Amino acid sequence: MNLNTLNTMPISQAGDTFRQCCAATGWVDGMVRSRPYATLVSILNTSDHIWMDMRESDLLEAFSAHPQIGNVDSLRQKYASTKAMAAGEQASVQQATEETIQALVKGNAEYLEKFGFIFIVCATGKSADEMLALLHARLPNSRPQELQNAAEEQHKITALRLEKLFSW
């Protein structure tokens, strides 16, 4: 993807492109309306500006587009293949143990039950054990604090995805 392509594509296609980075309709619409962009930095700055105005419903919409870590088979598959991932993503990840997988399943179910939305963490560069530790550290939080934490993680994920969009 290059800036000219993004700036000249039809509105619906631009929306689909931005939706790959964040599923919140308000964010997508704001990013599409803010075209044309001169640089990746201007895209990231616009994203930051729009993100600051997100309401809880927008955040929950963004969170809902993430798969829930809770399916044992998908967890096994995800962590079994981490050694083959690009060096910049999760190069130091060891294969997750069955104990870690089961603890993630249990912790994610507790998290969803307590907060009403799935555990959001920017997983790039984190092992399964690191994510489990973060999950356990965040479980005692209040819902408002955890909504803020999840929003910050979603913001990181969105920025990384925008950067990846233009790194081809």
Order of alpha helices (4+ residues) and beta strands (2+ residues): alpha-alpha-alpha-alpha-alpha-alpha-alpha-alpha-alpha-alpha
